[in-house]
Amino acid sequence: MSALFYIFRLILADQKAALARGALLGIVVLVMGAALLGLSGWFITAAAAAGLAGLGTVFDVFRPSALVRMLALARAAARYGERLLTHEATLRALESLRLRLLSGYLAASYERMLAVRGPQALNRLMADIDALDGVPLRLVLPIASAVAVQALAGLLLWWLVTPAIALWITLGWLCGAALILLPVLKRAAPQSRRREAAAQTFRARFIDLIRARRDLAIHGELQAQLARILDADDRRFGVDLDRIERGAGFWLSLLGTLVAAGTLYAGITAVQAGRLEPAFAALAFFAALALAETVAPLRRAAADLGRMAEAARRVRRDLVATPEAGPVPAPLAAPALPSGAVAETAMATLKIENLSLARPGRPEPLIEHLTLSVAPGETVALTGPSGCGKSTVLLAAGGLRPLAAGTIRLLGRDLALWPEADLRGALTLLPQRSALMAGTVAENLRLAAPDMDEERLWQVLEAVELQELVRERGGLSARLGPRGEGFSGGEARRLTLARALLRQPHMLLLDEPTEGLDQPTAEAVLAGIRAVLPRAAILMASHRAAERAFANRLVALP
């Protein structure tokens, strides 16, 4: 429940005024509903009594009938305003939650970003956030409105009729609804969680099917994946949550009958004893019937609470607050981008001193006391067995891994002091995982340089030995599928390398840049990198002889 309150506090903080106005209108709607039915009962009974007493000609029918019409029209208008305000406020708050969730993903560590699966992230952003619209609309506001209106009705009935009738109606509705809905909640919560888990599994497996349909078909697993999807769908519809909700509705209707019958009996008894007029006894009876409207929406909340609680728990776990921006460092006096001739400098582009790095989630160190530097125009290759920490050093040099000890300086300045935008302009990292999107070749390349002309795009494609392939497929307007579908792994790798070259960085970090290429192509690509970036410092993780031969220096990691 703490996660639900946490989410509601976020929603309330974002849309406090609109939700307060909507809650007030919700209370007004319920009060008007009870007043409308109670006044109608009083009016009919009083008019009948006046007629029987021969006072029909002097009985004022105009003001009560006008008040009934006013309550009916005003109730409809208030309901419209309440729905408009609360739904708009909730949708705006959920939009803000989605943005905060996305900001949290962006502020997460590099390892956590890699661990996020697309279907899971989509479920968080869509299904879980959508489930949270019930927190204000079906849970908090209806409960608060029901308690407030029942209390107000109890006070008014205490004044207008008798304390016994007022207590019977108020306690009957509040205590009776609690006795009905708490067991419903206990039964429905696990069912609601199972239904939502099955629905999310269905969506995740369906997305996996779409993404991997070709591989599944090639390996003969397509029908098996379809069977898993249908199994999740069967489990989703196999949960009979509607029956529980209908049962709650039946018991609430029975409770309404009991409260109204008790009110009628108490009213008749009070009238016979001379303590109450018949018209006010009718008012109490019809008010008791009208107050059923205050608890009717709660059965849906009880049925959906398990789903909302699970969604709130998952979103709260993933909702990493965006770090507040600290003071912006002074502007960096950096050399011009290496697109032309750059003055010689003795300053190393990248300098690593006494660097120690820990393994993620483990106390033992991965790298200890590493010191190296890379000068402008120099290529340094990190060598060593798999798992020795080459990729981790590149991530640390790119500002994506925390340091256990030591310092890393880029262009003479501590890496931690660089503003993020300036850092990404001066340094480019090409990790092992290629990141391409659905779109044209030009659109993928221009992610790095939106205003770059086509001539420059062809230059970087030529540097990575892709110009002929792209021309054969229709040129820069050739379309790629999701995640670069249509290019092989090596071709996609070279396309992301071409995009990195468009950044024209001072420092280029490459993680096995020629993996999957034959020896002649690998040598041509490495030569093309240096031709495009003659003065850039290059630090790469290397397993291949072509990369080691291309490097000016080798640094072996244990």
N, C-alpha and C positions, 0 to 999 in steps of 0.2 A: 504493500500500500504506500510505502514511502516514495516509491518511484512515481506513482500516480500523483501524489501531492507535489512532488518536484516538478513534474510536467505541468500541472495546473498552475503552479506559481510562475513558471515561465510564460504560460499563456496569459495569465492575469497581469503580469508585469508588462507584457507587450501591448495588451488591449484593455487596460484597466477601465477606462472611461466608458468604452462601448459595451463591455460586459456588464458594468454596473447599471447602465441605462437599460440594457436588455433584461437583466435580472429584475429590475424595478417594474418594467412593463410585464414581465412574466407573472409577478405577484399581482399586479393590477388585473391581468386577465383572469386569474383564478378567483380573485376577490369579486370581480364583476360577474363571473359565472355563478358563484354561490349566491351573490346578491340578486341576480336576475331570477334564479329559480325560487329562492326564498321569498322575494317580493311578489313573484307571480302567485305562489301559493297563498301568501297572505292576502293578496288582492282578491283572488277568487273566493277565498273563504269569507273575507270581510264583506264582499259584495253580496254573497249568498245570505250571510247573517242579516245584513241590512234589509234585504228584500223580504226575508221571513218576518222581520220585525216591523215591516211596513214603512221603512225609512229609505227605500230605494230612490225616491225622488230627491232626497237631500244628500244622498251619499256622493262624495266627490270621486268620480271615476276618471276625471281628466288628468289630474296630476300623477296618480299612480300609473295610469296607462302610458303617459308621456315618459315617466321615469323608466318603465319597462322597455319602451322603444329606444330610449337613450342608452340604456345599459346594453341592449342587444347590438346596436350599431357601434358603440364605443368599444365593446368587447372585441368585435371583429377588427376594428382599426388597431386596437392595442395588440392583438395577436399578430397582425401583419407587421407592426413595428417591432415587436419582440423577436419574431423570426428573422426579420431583416437585420436587426442590430446584432443578435447573437451569432447568426450564421456568418455574417460578414466579418465580425470580430474573430471568430474561430478560424475562418479560412485565412485571414491575414496572419493570425498567430501561427498557424501551421506552415504558412509560407516562410515565416521567420524561422521556425524550427528547422525546416528543410535547409535554409541557407546556413543556419548554425551548424547543422550536421555536415553539410558540404565543407564549411570552413574548418570543422574539426578534422575531417579527412585530409584537407590540405595542410593543416598544421601538424598532422601526425608524423611520426618518424618514417624514414624511407622503408624500413623493414615492415612496418605496419601497413603502409600503402601497398606493398607487394603482396601482403597476406590477404588483403581484402579481395574477395571474389565478387565478380560483377553481379551475379544473381542475388547474393546476400545484400550487397549495397543497394540494389534496386528494391529489394523487399523493405529495407529500412526506410528508404526515401519515399516509397509509395505506400505499400500495405501497412507498415507500422505507423507511419505518420497519419494515414487515413483513419486508422483505428482510433487514434488519439482525439479525433474530433468528437468522440463520444464522451470524453472526460468532462468538458464543460456542458455540452448540449444534452447528454443523457444521464449524467451522473451528478455533478456538483450543483448545477443550477436547478434541476428538478427537485433534488433533495432539499436544498435550501429554500426553494419556493414553497414546497409542501409543508415543511415545518413552520415557516413564517405564516402562511395562510391558515393553517390549522390553529396556530396560537392566536392569531387575530380573530378568527371565527369563534374560537372558544371564549375570548374576552367579550365579543359582541353578544354572543348568545347568553353568556353569564348575565349580561346587563338586560337583554331583551326578554329572555324567558326565565329559566331557573338554573341555579348552579348545577343541580344534578343532571339536567339534560345537557348542559354545556360540557360537563366533565365526561359524560357518557359518549358524546359525539367525538370530542377531541381525543380522549384516551382510547376509545374504540378504534378510531382510524389509525392513530400513530402506533399503538401497541399491537393492534391486529395486523397491520401491514408489516411491522417488524417481525412478528412471529411467522408470517407467511413467507416473506422475502429472504430471511436469513437461511432457512433450509434450502430454498431455491438457489440461493447464491452458492451454498456448499455443494449442491449437486451439479449446478451449471458450470462452475468455474473450471473444473478439469475437462469437461466436455468442450467448453469454448476454447480452451487452450489447444486441445487435440484438433479441433476443426481448423483453427488458424495455422497450426503447425503443418497439417496436411495441405492446406491451401498454399502456404509458402513453399513447401516441398514440391508441389505441383508446378508452381511458377518457375522455381529454380531448375527443375529437371527439364521443363519445356524450353527454357532459355539454353540450357546445355545441349539439348537436341538440335536447336536451330544453329548454334555455333559450330557444333561438331558433326553435323549431319553427313558430311562427305567422309570423314574418317570413320564414323560409325557404319556407314554403308559399305565402305571398303573392307572393314574388318568383320562384317556380318553381325554387328551389334545393334543395328537400327531397330529391329523388332523387339529386342530385349529392352532397349531404352523406352520404346513406346509402351511396353508392358509396365515398366516402372512408373511412367507418367500416369497411366490409367489406374494403377494401384493407388497412387496418391490421391487421384480424383475420387476413387471409390471410398477411400477412408474419409475424405472431406465430406461427402454426402451421406456417409454411413453414421455420422454423429447426429443423433436425434435431439438437437437443441431446441427445435421449434416445439416439440411436444412438452418439454419442460416449461417453456414460456407460455404455452397455451394453458398448462396446468396452473401456473401462477395466476393467469388471467381469470380462470374459473374460481379459484379460492378468493381472489380479491372481489369478484362479483358477489360471491357468497357472503363475504365480510360486509359489503355494502348493504346487502339485504338484511343482515343481522343488525347492523347499526341503525338502519332506517326503521326496522321493526321495533327495536328497543326504544328509539326516539318517539315513534308513534304511540307505543304503549305508555311511556312516561308522560307524553303530552296529554293523552286522554285521561290518565289518572289525575294530572294536575288540573285539567279543565273541570273534571267531576268534583274535585276538592275545592274548586273556586279560586285556585292560586294562579290560574293562567287563562287568558282569553283564547277561544278557539282559533282565531286568526293567527295568533302568535305561536300556537301549537303547530299549525300548518306551516308557518314560516320555518320552525325548527326542523320539521320533517323534510321539507323540500331542500333546506340547506344541507341536511345530512346526506341526501341523495347527491346534491351538487358537489360535495366535497370529495366524492369518488374521483373526480377529475384530478385531484392533487396527487393521488397515489398511483393512478393508472400508468403513467409513463415509467414508473420505477421498475416494473417487471422487465422491461427491455434492458434497463441498466443492470439488473441482477443477472440477466442471461449473458450480457456482453462483458461483464466485469473481468472475467478471466482473460479474455482476449485483450482488453485494454491494459490490464496489469502486466501481461507478458510483453506487449508492445512498448509500454512505458519503461519496463526494465531493460529491454534491449536498446531502446533509443537513449536512455540515460547512460548506459554503459558506453555507447559509441559517441555520445554527445560531448566531445572534447571542446571545451571553450577555446575560442581563438585567442592566442596570447595578445595581451594589450601591447600596442606599439610603444616602445620606449623612446627615449630621446634620439633623434636622428643624428648619427655621427656627422662630423664636419665633412664637406665634400672632399672626395679623394682626388689627389693630384696624380692621376694615372696617365701613362703614355697613351698616345693616340692608338686607335685600333690598327692592327698590322695589315692594312689594305694596301699600303704603299711602303716607301722607304721609311725606316725607323732608325733613329740615331742609336748607335751602339751604346750599350750600358753595361756596367760591370755588375749591376744588381741582378740576382737570380730572380726569375719569374716566380718560381715556387721554392720555398725553403722549409724543410721539415726537420725539426730538431728534437731529439730525445723522445720520439713519439712512442707511446704505449697505448694499445687498444685491447679492450676486453671482449671476450666472446659474448654474444647476446644471451642474457639470462644465466651466465655461468661466471663463477668467480675467477677462474684461471685466465691468465692473459693470453691473447692471441699473438700480439706483436709487442715487443719490448725494446725500448731504447733505439728506435730506428732514426737515423739521420741521413738525409740526402737533400740535394738541391738540383734544380733543373734550370738551365740558363736559356735565354731567348735563342731560338733556332736549334736547340738541342733536343734530342730524343733519348729518353731513359726508359729501359725495359725492366720491369720487375719479373723475376724468374723464381721458380721454386715449384715444389709438388702441389697438387690440388689440395685445397683446404689450408694452405699455409698463411693466407691472409692478403693475397694480392688485391682481390676485389675490395676487401675491407679498407685497405690503404687508399684506394681510389675514392671510395665513398667518403672517407674522412677528409681527403684532400678536396673533395667537392662540397664539403660542409654538410654532409648528410649523415655522419656518424659522430657521436660524442667521443671526446678524447679522454682516456684514463689519465694520461700525463703527456707533457710535452707541448710544443706549439707548432702551428702551421702558418706560414706567412705567404701571402700572395702579393707580388709587386711591393714587397717591403712592409706590408701591413698585416696585422693579425687577422686571420680569417674570420674570427668571431666579431670583428668590428666593422666588417663590410655590410652596408645595406644590401638587402636581398636582391633588389633589381640591379644594382651595380655589380654585385658578385656574379650573377648569371650573365651579365654582359661581358665580363672579363674572363669567365671560365666556363667551359662546356664539358660535360661528362656524357660519354656514350656507354651505358651499361650493357650487360649481355642481352637483356630482354629488349627486343625491338618494339617500338611503339608507333604504329601507323593507324590511321583512321580511314573509314570509308570516304571516298572522294577521289579527286583527280591527283595525278602525280604533282602537278603544280601546287595544288592546295596543301598537300602534305609537306612539300618543301617550304612553302611560304609561311608555315607555322613558325619558322625560325626568323624569317625576314619578310614581313607582309608586303613591303613595297619593292621587293627585288624584281628586276626586269628579267625577261626570258633569256636573254643572252647569258646573264650570270647563272641562271638555273642550268643551262646547258653546259656551262663550264664545270660546275661541280659534278654533274652527272658524268661528264667525260673523265673527270679526275678519279671517279670510283668505278670506271668501266661499265657504265650503265647506258651510255648514250645510244648505242645501237639497239639494245633491247627496248628502250622507251620509244624510239622511232618506229620500230616494227609494230608496236602495240598502239600506235595512234598519236604519239608525241606527248607533250605535257598535259594534254586533255584526256589521256588514257585514264580510265577509272579503276580504282582499287575497291575490293570488297571490304567488309568489316575486318579490322585488325590486319589490313594489308593483304587480304585474300586475293589471289591472282598472281602474287609474286612468291617465289620459293623462299626458303629461310635465308639463304645467302643473298638473294636479290633484295629482300626486305632489309637485311642488315646493311647492305651498301647504300640503300636509299636513305636510311636513317643517318648513316655516316655523311652522305652528301648534305643532308639537312644541317648536321652539326657544323660542317665546313662553312655554310652560309652565315653562321654566327660570327665568323672571323674573330675567334677568341684569342686572348693573350696566352691562355693555358688550356690545352686540350688533353682530357683524360679519356683514354680508350681502354676498354676491357675486352681483350682478345678480338681486335677489330677485323682480322682476316679469317676467323673461324668459319669452316665450311667452304673455303675457297681453295682452288688448286694453286700450286706453287707459282706459275706464271701470273695468274690473276692477282694473287696476294701481293707479289712484288710490284705489279703495276699500280695497284690501289695504294700501297704505301708510298710509292714515288709520287702519285697524284696528290696525296695529302700534303706532302712537303712542298709540292709545286704551288698549291693553292695558298698554303700558310708557311711561307719561307721563314718568318721570324717568330712563329709561335713555338712555345715550349710544349713538348709532348711527353707525357708520362703514360705508359701503357703496361697492362698486365699481359704477359706473353707466355705462350706454350709452344710456339712454332719457330722453326729455324729461320723462316723468312723475316719474322718480326725481330728476332735477335740480331740477324745480320743487318737489318735496317737501323737498329739503335746505335747511338754513339757510345752509350755506356750500359752495362748490365748491373743490376743490383739484385743479388740473390737473397731471398728470404728463407729462413730455416724451416 
